Amino acid sequence: MTIAGFIAYAGALAIAASIPGPGITALVARALGSGFRPALFMSFGLILGDLTYLTAVVLGLAVVAQSFGLVFLVVKWAGVAYLAWLAYRFWTAGIVAETVTAETGRGGLMASFVSGVTITLGNPKTMIFYLAITPTVIDLAAVSASDYAALAGLTALVLIVVLVPYLALAAHARTLFARPAALRLLNRTAATFLGGAAAAIAIRG
């Protein structure tokens, strides 16, 4: 691959990732509801989902992803169910003054990571980018092992640059809430965003 090819890929990925969708919406909601660290782990999951699609395309498995639609359908609805459950939890309970500090338990972080993976794999926008747009900006037939490694690293870097500002701003805004009424608004806002993300994934093709 050429430098121009890498630049074209990075630019296309940055634009696609910056457009608010289910992934960004869920990430902001997680940062609002649980703080920076769980949201960061969710972003790692989102990135792993992207790398899964990139790997499938580079290995020439785009046709497999399209053929085994049932697998992706199951992943999609698993993500929808998890987001809906989180929305319910935040709406009915959420966080209180004593738990404004983000949860740091391993279970919570792993759940955030797994939800990020399922959201990405079930997000039609991400699927379309890797199955349709990527082949137009890079020559898949010319991708070597070193090219793939560079593409994977570039993908992770671009997504971190795009996603971290979203979750950092949301997590910072979360610390501004201290009164019960404000916390109730925070919980309901996070629940609304999560529910919206679940609905967006559910109604898209």
N, C-alpha and C positions, 0 to 999 in steps of 0.2 A: 504494500500500500504506500501511497505517496503522502506527503505532509498535507497537501490540499485535500486528500480524501479524509484524513483524520479531522481536519478543520471543519469540513463540510458535515461530517458525522456529529462532531461536538456541537456545532451550531444548531443543527436540526434537533438534536436531543435536548439541548437547553431550552429551545423554544417550546417543544412539546411538553417538557416537564414543568415549565413555568405556567402553562395554561391551567388554571384551577380546575380540578376534577375530583373524583372520589378520593384519590390518594392524598392530595393536598388538604381536602376538607377533613378527612379522618385524622390526618397528622395535626392540624391546627386544633381540632377538638380534643385530641389526646393531650396536647401540650396545655391547653386551657384546663382540662380536668385533672391531670395527673402531674404536670410539670415537665421540665426539660428532659430529664434522663429517660423516663419511659417513652417520650416522644422521639428521642434520639434513637432508641432501640427499634421503634417502629420504622424510622427512616432507614435503618440498616435492613430491616425486612423488606421494605419497598425496593431497596437497591438490589437485594438478592433476587427478588422477583424479576426485575429488569435484566439482571445477568442471566437468569434462566432462559428468558426469551432470546437474548442475544446469542447465547450458546446454541440454542435450538436452531436459530437461523443460520449461524455460521457453519454448523454441522450439516446443513441442508435438510433439517427436519421440519421446515415450515409446513410441508405437506402433511406430516404426521400430526402437528398441532391442529391443523384444519380437519383432518380425518377423524381424530379421536375427540370429537366435540363433547362427548359425554363427560370425559375427564375434566375438561375445563368448565363445564357446566356445574359439576359437583363442587369444584374449587370456588366458583363464583358464588354459589348459594351458601357455601360454608362461610365465606367472607361476609355475605349479607346477614346471615344469622348471627354471627359474632358481633357485627356492628350494631345490629338491632338490640342485642342483649346489653351491650355497653350503653346504648342510648337509654334503655329502660333503667339501668342501674343509676346513671347520672340523674335521670329525671325523678326517680323515686327516693334516692338517697344522696348520691354524689359525695361531695366533700363538705366537711364542717370546719369550723375555725381551728380545731385541734389537729386537723390533717391537711392543712394548707401546704405543708412541706411535702414535696413529692415522695411517693412510696418508692422505696429502694429494694424491696424484696426481690429475690431471683424469680419467683413465680410471675410477679407482675411484669418484670422486664422481658421474660421469655414470652409471655402472652402478648406483649406489645410487638415483639419481633415477629412472632408467628402471624399475628393479624396483619402486619405490614406485608408479609409474603403473600397471604391469601388475597389481600386487597389488590395487589399489583397483578397477580395471575388471573384474577377475575375481572380486571378493568379492561374493557374493550379498547379504550384509547391507547393503552400500553401495547395491547396485542396488535392493533393496527399499525402502530409505529414500527415495531420490530418485524412484522410479517410483510408489510407493504412499503413503508417509507425507507427503512434501512437499505434494502437492496438497490434503491435508486441513488443513494449517495455513496455507497461503497461497492466495490466489485467483489462479491462473495467468492467467486471462483479463484481470486488471486490472494485470498487471505491465508497467510501462513500461521504457524503456531505462535510465532513471536508477534505477528500482527494481532492475533486474537488476544494475547496477553495485554498488548497495548490498548486495544479496544475495551477490554474489561476494566483496566485501570482508568482509562479515560471516562468510561461510563460512570464508574463509582465517583470519580472526582467531580464530574459535571453535576451529578445528582446531589452530592453533598453541598456543593456551592449553591444550588437552587433550593434545596429543602431546608437546610439549617437556618437561614434567615427567617423563614416562615415559622418554624417551631420556636426559635429563640424569642421572636417578638411576642408570640402567643404566650410562652411560658413567663416572660417578663410581665405581661399584662396581668397574668394570673396573680402575681404577688401584690397587686394593687387592691385586691379584694380582701376585706377584713370583716366587714359587718355582715350579720346574718342575711339581710336583704340582698346585699351584693353577692354573697356566696350562692344564694338561691338563684340569682340571675346567672351567675357563672355556670352552675350545674345545668340549668335549663338551656343555656346557650350551647354548652358542650353536647347535651343530649340532642338538641335540634340539629347541630352539625353532623353528629354521628348518624342520626336517623336519616338526614338528607343524603349522606354518603351511601348508606345502605340502599335507599330508594334509587339513587342515581345508578348504582351498579345493577340493581334488579331490573330496571326498565330499559337499560341499554341492551342492544342486540346480543 
